[in-house]
Amino acid sequence: MADNAAAKKPGFIERAKRFFRDIKGEVKKVVWPGKSQIINNTGIVIVVVLISSVFIGCFDTIMTFLIKLFLSILTGTPLSF
């Protein structure tokens, strides 16, 4: 019985072949974007990254100032930049 079950199970090579064949079939189903859509999406990503970096930079600067102010008040030392 165990020999029969082992004989029906495909080997590593057969499973790998089936895996890559399935990948090839799935890639054929993909609807790839056109050049204009790629350029548009890339522009949107660049703008969002720039806006996010400016926002994070401003937030970091403000928080740094507030923490230094808070620590200078607690310790009684003058605020230095």
Sequence and secondary structure as in RCSB ss.txt:
>XXXX:A:sequence
MADNAAAKKPGFIERAKRFFRDIKGEVKKVVWPGKSQIINNTGIVIVVVLISSVFIGCFDTIMTFLIKLFLSILT
GTPLSF
>XXXX:A:secstr
 HHHHHHHS  HHHHHHHHHHHHHHHHHH     HHHHHHHHHHHHHHHHHHHHHHHHHHHHHHHHHHHHHHHHH
      
